[in-house]
């Protein structure tokens, strides 16, 4: 690994480093250290995660996702939208229709300029209410899996919450052991949509947007608050993601996530991007 070409992209404030890995550039044994190194903000390129674009025998490409801490995730909604647009820009897919393999299944998408819509795997029904004893008191959470596990809290003022603290408590709560969950805090916006804040496991902090979290929040809001498809989710970045769905008995099907996927820049990383700093 001497130099690694890459692309930086943003999905509604969720930012990623994408590497065309159809010809392997990074050894498997080095991947975790590479991801942790290049995701450091101010010390390197900085990102919420790294996406490898790899060959697939059953779709346009294979999507491998790593959180900033080097851990793997089966799926990432905003990362998947960025990967779909990257594939069209790089000529991996002729577009506008794209299909790619993830650990959560094959994802279909449509790319129209900067707007990208992807179909998520069917999540099934939201879990029953669980009451958690947290430092802020009792909170009612509902669990749902939209490709990765999420817990959703309906709260009158998510803007006023200490999401870093509460999110970490929910993420590591014994009720969700051993894998943990992403923690989402939502309220209705009075216009048929929601306001949402998300604490993401793997990033171990609040992100400006989370695609699968927006889907989780929208579906819980549909079931509990009676909101109808599509639900627009106002993220911390100020951008809105739209979630389309159909109700199917106790669960949901045909869940789509739509929003912008921006190409920020292309570059080449030197070894210093992922190597640790030298002690004085």
C-alpha positions in Angstrom: 0.0 0.0 0.0 2.0 3.0 -1.2 -0.8 5.2 -2.6 -4.6 4.6 -2.6 -6.9 6.5 -5.1 -10.2 7.3 -3.4 -13.4 9.4 -3.6 -14.9 11.4 -0.8 -18.8 11.5 -0.9 -21.5 12.7 1.4 -25.0 11.3 1.8 -27.0 14.1 3.5 -24.1 14.8 5.9 -23.0 11.2 6.4 -19.5 11.2 4.8 -17.6 8.3 3.4 -14.3 7.3 1.7 -14.9 5.1 -1.3 -12.2 2.9 -2.8 -12.5 1.1 -6.1 -11.3 -2.3 -4.9 -12.2 -4.4 -7.9 -8.5 -4.9 -8.2 -7.5 -5.4 -4.5 -5.2 -2.6 -3.2 -5.5 -3.3 0.6 -4.6 -6.6 2.1 -7.3 -8.1 4.3 -5.0 -8.2 7.3 -4.5 -4.4 6.9 -8.1 -3.3 6.4 -9.0 -2.5 10.0 -5.9 -0.4 10.6 -6.4 1.3 7.2 -10.1 2.2 8.0 -9.3 3.5 11.5 -6.4 5.5 10.2 -8.1 7.3 7.2 -11.3 8.0 9.1 -9.5 10.1 11.7 -10.7 13.7 11.4 -8.1 16.4 11.2 -5.3 13.8 11.2 -6.4 12.2 7.9 -9.1 12.3 5.3 -11.8 11.9 7.9 -15.1 10.1 7.5 -17.9 8.2 9.2 -16.9 5.1 7.3 -15.1 3.4 4.4 -16.8 1.7 1.4 -15.0 -0.9 -0.7 -16.4 -1.4 -4.2 -15.6 -5.0 -5.2 -16.5 -7.5 -7.9 -19.8 -9.5 -7.6 -21.0 -12.6 -9.4 -24.7 -11.7 -9.0 -24.9 -7.9 -9.2 -23.1 -4.8 -10.6 -20.7 -4.8 -7.7 -20.2 -5.9 -4.1 -20.5 -3.3 -1.3 -18.3 -3.8 1.8 -18.8 -1.3 4.6 -16.6 -0.4 7.5 -17.5 2.0 10.4 -14.9 4.5 11.4 -13.7 2.3 14.3 -13.0 -0.5 11.8 -16.0 -2.6 12.6 -18.1 -4.1 9.8 -21.8 -3.3 9.2 -24.1 -5.4 6.9 -25.6 -2.3 5.4 -25.5 1.5 5.5 -28.3 3.4 3.8 -26.5 6.7 3.0 -23.3 4.8 2.2 -25.3 2.6 -0.2 -26.7 5.6 -1.9 -23.2 7.1 -2.3 -21.9 3.7 -3.7 -24.7 3.6 -6.2 -23.9 7.0 -7.6 -20.1 6.2 -7.5 -20.8 3.1 -9.6 -22.6 5.2 -12.3 -19.9 7.9 -12.3 -17.1 5.3 -12.6 -18.8 3.4 -15.3 -19.2 0.3 -13.2 -22.9 0.5 -13.9 -24.5 2.0 -17.0 -27.3 3.4 -14.8 -29.7 4.7 -13.9 -30.7 1.4 -12.5 -28.1 -0.2 -10.2 -28.0 -3.4 -8.2 -25.3 -4.3 -5.7 -24.5 -7.0 -3.2 -24.4 -6.3 0.5 -24.2 -8.5 3.6 -27.9 -7.6 4.1 -28.8 -8.9 0.6 -28.9 -7.4 -2.9 -29.9 -3.8 -3.0 -31.5 -2.1 -6.0 -31.2 1.6 -6.6 -31.9 4.3 -9.1 -29.5 7.2 -9.8 -30.8 10.4 -11.3 -28.1 13.0 -11.1 -27.3 13.7 -7.4 -30.6 12.1 -6.2 -30.4 8.4 -5.4 -33.2 6.1 -4.3 -32.4 2.6 -2.9 -34.7 -0.2 -1.9 -33.9 -1.5 1.6 -34.5 -5.1 2.7 -37.9 -5.7 4.2 -37.6 -4.9 7.9 -40.6 -6.8 9.3 -42.6 -5.5 12.3 -41.2 -3.1 14.9 -40.4 -4.8 18.2 -42.6 -4.4 21.2 -42.0 -1.4 23.5 -39.2 -1.7 25.9 -38.7 0.6 28.9 -35.1 1.3 29.7 -33.8 2.8 32.9 -31.3 5.4 31.8 -29.5 8.4 33.4 -32.2 10.7 32.2 -34.9 8.5 33.6 -37.1 6.0 31.9 -37.4 6.0 28.1 -39.6 3.9 25.9 -37.8 2.5 22.9 -38.9 0.4 20.0 -36.5 -1.8 18.1 -36.6 -2.4 14.3 -34.0 -3.8 11.9 -33.7 -1.8 8.6 -30.6 -3.6 7.4 -28.8 -2.9 10.7 -30.5 -2.9 14.2 -32.0 0.4 15.5 -33.8 1.5 18.6 -36.2 4.4 18.2 -37.3 6.9 20.9 -40.2 9.2 20.3 -39.5 12.4 22.3 -41.1 15.8 22.2 -37.8 17.6 22.0 -35.0 15.6 20.5 -33.2 18.9 19.8 -32.7 19.4 23.6 -31.3 15.9 24.3 -27.7 15.0 25.1 -27.6 12.5 22.3 -24.0 11.6 22.8 -24.7 10.4 26.4 -28.2 8.9 25.9 -27.3 7.4 22.6 -24.2 5.6 24.1 -26.3 4.3 27.0 -28.9 2.8 24.6 -26.3 1.5 22.2 -24.6 -0.4 25.0 -27.7 -1.4 27.0 -27.9 -5.0 28.1 -31.3 -5.2 26.4 -29.5 -5.0 23.1 -26.4 -7.1 23.9 -24.2 -8.4 22.5 -24.3 -6.5 19.1 -25.8 -3.3 20.3 -28.0 -0.9 18.4 -28.0 2.5 16.7 -30.1 4.9 18.8 -32.6 7.3 17.1 -34.6 10.2 18.7 -37.5 11.5 16.7 -40.6 13.8 16.9 -43.3 14.6 14.4 -42.7 17.8 12.6 -46.3 18.7 12.1 -46.2 18.3 8.3 -46.4 14.5 8.0 -42.6 14.1 8.6 -40.2 13.7 11.4 -37.2 15.4 13.0 -34.5 12.9 13.8 -31.1 12.6 15.6 -29.0 9.4 15.5 -26.2 8.0 17.5 -24.4 5.4 15.4 -22.6 2.4 16.7 -19.2 2.0 15.0 -18.9 5.8 14.8 -19.6 5.9 18.5 -21.2 9.3 18.3 -23.9 11.4 16.7 -23.8 11.7 12.9 -25.3 14.4 10.8 -27.5 11.8 9.1 -28.2 8.0 9.1 -30.1 6.5 6.2 -31.2 3.3 7.9 -31.9 5.3 11.0 -34.3 7.6 9.0 -36.0 4.5 7.7 -36.3 3.1 11.2 -37.7 6.4 12.6 -40.1 6.8 9.7 -41.5 3.2 10.1 -41.9 3.5 13.8 -43.6 6.9 13.3 -45.9 5.3 10.8 -46.9 2.5 13.2 -47.1 4.6 16.4 -48.1 8.1 15.1 -50.0 7.1 12.0 -47.8 8.9 9.5 -48.2 8.0 5.9 -45.7 7.2 3.1 -43.6 9.0 2.1 -42.2 10.3 5.4 -39.6 13.1 5.1 -36.9 12.9 7.8 -35.1 16.2 8.7 -31.6 15.2 9.7 -29.0 17.0 11.8 -27.3 18.2 8.7 -30.5 20.1 7.7 -31.2 17.9 4.7 -34.3 15.8 4.4 -34.3 12.1 3.4 -37.6 10.6 2.1 -38.7 7.2 3.2 -41.3 5.3 1.1 -43.0 2.1 2.3 -46.0 -0.1 2.2 -47.6 -1.6 5.3 -47.9 -5.4 5.2 -49.7 -6.8 8.1 -47.7 -6.2 11.2 -44.6 -5.3 9.1 -43.5 -3.3 6.1 -42.4 -4.0 2.6 -41.1 -2.0 -0.4 -39.1 0.4 1.8 -37.2 3.0 -0.2 -34.7 5.6 0.9 -34.2 8.7 -1.3 -31.9 11.7 -1.0 -28.8 13.5 -2.3 -25.5 11.7 -2.7 -22.7 14.3 -3.3 -19.3 13.8 -4.8 -17.0 16.0 -2.7 -13.6 15.3 -4.2 -11.3 12.7 -5.7 -7.8 12.2 -4.4 -4.9 9.9 -3.7 -3.9 9.0 -0.2 -0.3 8.5 0.8 0.8 6.1 3.5 0.8 8.9 6.0 -3.0 9.0 5.7 -3.4 5.7 7.6 -0.1 5.3 9.5 0.0 6.3 13.2 1.8 9.4 14.2 5.4 9.2 15.4 6.3 9.9 19.0 8.7 12.7 19.7 
